Amino acid sequence: MEQAHVSGKRKEATARATVRPGKGIFRINSMLFENHTPRLARERIRQVMILVDDQVDFGKVDIDVQVHGGGVMGQAEAIECALARTLVEYTGSDQVKETFVKYDRTLIAGDHRQTEVHKPSQSSKGPRHMRQKSYR
């Protein structure tokens, strides 16, 4: 395939990944992947690449990811999801898909969990916060 463009979501974060033939450049929001912070988020994203390293030659593809919304780890998980889906579409291989599903199904299927909505009258303290009670 010439190019693949797929999106991934996690909580409030949305990522769009594009894979095309190129020189092995990986960018997140126009910054090189090596400069992406924090390091833990970078390692989570790198896991996706390590899983299919033997099936995809990352030296011959350019990866561009645009991500917005949510927090740092939510964005990292959205990037993971988008990257995995894009690589499956780009390679067209069932073996790549099986590798991802065997490792973690949410890379392909997505993770539907959302944060709980804050209830009225205690909005700033959390969805289940109640007034502290004193018995003495």
Summary of the structure (lengths in Angstrom):
residues: 136
radius of gyration: 18.5
end to end distance: 71.7
largest distance: 72.3
contacts: 372
relative contact order: 0.21
helix: 39%
strand: 21%
